[in-house]
Amino acid sequence: MDVKFPIGKLDVPETPTLENVQEWADQIESYTGRLRETVDDLGEEDLSKTYREGSWTVRQLVHHIADSQLNMYQRLKLALTDDAPTVPGFLQEEWAVQPDTELPVEASIRMLEGINARITEVARNLTEAQLDRYFIHETNGKITVATKVAKLAWHEEHHLEHIKIALSK
């Protein structure tokens, strides 16, 4: 197993369907409960574990997941409401060391509950035409709504697996 990509890299069908989006929405909807089951009762020692040398800690991963979902949710909404908006990246490494990442992970789990509920509602109500709407990422180029929903689901699962690897050490 490649510990950097323990569930593999993001793999989106060439032509994603509404059925694909519904599957991703199901993953997103159930995610916070699965994350909570994994991290709820952890002490400082476990929250400080890493999944590989030089990686983020479990605490940083939980906060990163919330930060990332927040940014990706905004991009999703912009793609649905604006015509081909250009969106900035966010400096994940810089975000990961801000003072709020020292908060208890519960703050980010609560944040994720709200964001994921909103993402799920948007995803479940997309039309075929909306799947092809897009935004332009300043570094990664054109990203469609369907691809963004896929990444929202994949990214959470990717880091949940990192957390489980860290906790197994």
Contacts in CASP RR format, 6 or more apart in sequence:
PFRMAT RR
TARGET T0000
AUTHOR 0000-0000-0000
METHOD contacts of the structure
MODEL  1
MDVKFPIGKLDVPETPTLENVQEWADQIESYTGRLRETVDDLGEEDLSKT
YREGSWTVRQLVHHIADSQLNMYQRLKLALTDDAPTVPGFLQEEWAVQPD
TELPVEASIRMLEGINARITEVARNLTEAQLDRYFIHETNGKITVATKVA
KLAWHEEHHLEHIKIALSK
2 8 0 8 1.000
3 51 0 8 1.000
3 52 0 8 1.000
3 165 0 8 1.000
4 52 0 8 1.000
5 158 0 8 1.000
6 158 0 8 1.000
6 161 0 8 1.000
6 162 0 8 1.000
6 165 0 8 1.000
7 154 0 8 1.000
7 157 0 8 1.000
7 158 0 8 1.000
7 161 0 8 1.000
8 158 0 8 1.000
10 150 0 8 1.000
10 151 0 8 1.000
10 154 0 8 1.000
10 155 0 8 1.000
12 146 0 8 1.000
12 147 0 8 1.000
12 150 0 8 1.000
12 151 0 8 1.000
13 20 0 8 1.000
16 131 0 8 1.000
16 144 0 8 1.000
16 146 0 8 1.000
16 147 0 8 1.000
16 150 0 8 1.000
17 131 0 8 1.000
18 126 0 8 1.000
18 127 0 8 1.000
18 128 0 8 1.000
18 131 0 8 1.000
20 146 0 8 1.000
20 150 0 8 1.000
21 123 0 8 1.000
21 126 0 8 1.000
21 131 0 8 1.000
21 146 0 8 1.000
21 149 0 8 1.000
21 150 0 8 1.000
22 123 0 8 1.000
22 124 0 8 1.000
24 123 0 8 1.000
24 149 0 8 1.000
24 150 0 8 1.000
24 152 0 8 1.000
24 153 0 8 1.000
25 119 0 8 1.000
25 120 0 8 1.000
25 123 0 8 1.000
25 124 0 8 1.000
25 149 0 8 1.000
25 153 0 8 1.000
27 153 0 8 1.000
27 156 0 8 1.000
27 157 0 8 1.000
28 116 0 8 1.000
28 119 0 8 1.000
28 120 0 8 1.000
28 123 0 8 1.000
28 149 0 8 1.000
28 152 0 8 1.000
28 153 0 8 1.000
28 156 0 8 1.000
29 116 0 8 1.000
29 117 0 8 1.000
29 120 0 8 1.000
31 112 0 8 1.000
31 116 0 8 1.000
31 153 0 8 1.000
31 156 0 8 1.000
31 157 0 8 1.000
31 160 0 8 1.000
32 109 0 8 1.000
32 112 0 8 1.000
32 113 0 8 1.000
32 116 0 8 1.000
34 160 0 8 1.000
35 62 0 8 1.000
35 65 0 8 1.000
35 109 0 8 1.000
35 112 0 8 1.000
35 156 0 8 1.000
35 160 0 8 1.000
35 163 0 8 1.000
36 109 0 8 1.000
38 160 0 8 1.000
38 163 0 8 1.000
38 164 0 8 1.000
38 167 0 8 1.000
39 47 0 8 1.000
39 58 0 8 1.000
39 62 0 8 1.000
39 105 0 8 1.000
39 109 0 8 1.000
39 163 0 8 1.000
42 58 0 8 1.000
42 105 0 8 1.000
42 167 0 8 1.000
46 58 0 8 1.000
46 167 0 8 1.000
47 57 0 8 1.000
47 58 0 8 1.000
47 59 0 8 1.000
47 105 0 8 1.000
48 57 0 8 1.000
48 58 0 8 1.000
48 59 0 8 1.000
49 57 0 8 1.000
49 58 0 8 1.000
49 166 0 8 1.000
49 167 0 8 1.000
49 169 0 8 1.000
50 56 0 8 1.000
50 57 0 8 1.000
50 58 0 8 1.000
50 166 0 8 1.000
51 162 0 8 1.000
51 163 0 8 1.000
51 165 0 8 1.000
51 166 0 8 1.000
51 169 0 8 1.000
52 165 0 8 1.000
55 162 0 8 1.000
55 166 0 8 1.000
56 64 0 8 1.000
56 96 0 8 1.000
56 162 0 8 1.000
57 166 0 8 1.000
58 105 0 8 1.000
58 163 0 8 1.000
58 166 0 8 1.000
58 167 0 8 1.000
59 101 0 8 1.000
59 102 0 8 1.000
59 105 0 8 1.000
60 96 0 8 1.000
60 101 0 8 1.000
61 159 0 8 1.000
61 162 0 8 1.000
61 163 0 8 1.000
61 166 0 8 1.000
62 105 0 8 1.000
62 108 0 8 1.000
62 109 0 8 1.000
62 163 0 8 1.000
63 96 0 8 1.000
63 100 0 8 1.000
63 101 0 8 1.000
63 103 0 8 1.000
63 105 0 8 1.000
63 108 0 8 1.000
64 92 0 8 1.000
64 95 0 8 1.000
64 96 0 8 1.000
64 101 0 8 1.000
64 159 0 8 1.000
65 108 0 8 1.000
65 112 0 8 1.000
65 155 0 8 1.000
65 156 0 8 1.000
65 159 0 8 1.000
66 108 0 8 1.000
66 109 0 8 1.000
66 111 0 8 1.000
66 112 0 8 1.000
66 115 0 8 1.000
67 90 0 8 1.000
67 92 0 8 1.000
67 95 0 8 1.000
67 96 0 8 1.000
67 108 0 8 1.000
68 92 0 8 1.000
68 155 0 8 1.000
69 112 0 8 1.000
69 115 0 8 1.000
69 116 0 8 1.000
69 119 0 8 1.000
69 152 0 8 1.000
69 155 0 8 1.000
69 156 0 8 1.000
70 111 0 8 1.000
70 115 0 8 1.000
71 89 0 8 1.000
71 90 0 8 1.000
72 148 0 8 1.000
72 151 0 8 1.000
72 152 0 8 1.000
72 155 0 8 1.000
73 115 0 8 1.000
73 118 0 8 1.000
73 119 0 8 1.000
73 152 0 8 1.000
74 87 0 8 1.000
75 87 0 8 1.000
75 135 0 8 1.000
75 137 0 8 1.000
75 143 0 8 1.000
75 148 0 8 1.000
76 119 0 8 1.000
76 122 0 8 1.000
76 145 0 8 1.000
76 148 0 8 1.000
76 149 0 8 1.000
76 152 0 8 1.000
77 122 0 8 1.000
78 85 0 8 1.000
78 87 0 8 1.000
78 135 0 8 1.000
79 85 0 8 1.000
79 133 0 8 1.000
79 134 0 8 1.000
79 135 0 8 1.000
79 143 0 8 1.000
79 144 0 8 1.000
79 145 0 8 1.000
79 148 0 8 1.000
80 122 0 8 1.000
80 130 0 8 1.000
80 133 0 8 1.000
80 145 0 8 1.000
82 135 0 8 1.000
84 134 0 8 1.000
84 135 0 8 1.000
84 136 0 8 1.000
84 142 0 8 1.000
85 135 0 8 1.000
85 136 0 8 1.000
86 135 0 8 1.000
86 136 0 8 1.000
86 137 0 8 1.000
86 138 0 8 1.000
87 135 0 8 1.000
87 136 0 8 1.000
87 137 0 8 1.000
87 138 0 8 1.000
88 138 0 8 1.000
89 137 0 8 1.000
89 138 0 8 1.000
89 139 0 8 1.000
95 101 0 8 1.000
100 107 0 8 1.000
119 149 0 8 1.000
119 152 0 8 1.000
123 149 0 8 1.000
126 145 0 8 1.000
126 149 0 8 1.000
130 145 0 8 1.000
131 144 0 8 1.000
131 145 0 8 1.000
131 146 0 8 1.000
132 144 0 8 1.000
132 145 0 8 1.000
132 146 0 8 1.000
133 144 0 8 1.000
133 145 0 8 1.000
134 142 0 8 1.000
134 143 0 8 1.000
134 144 0 8 1.000
134 145 0 8 1.000
135 142 0 8 1.000
135 143 0 8 1.000
135 148 0 8 1.000
136 142 0 8 1.000
136 143 0 8 1.000
137 143 0 8 1.000
143 151 0 8 1.000
END
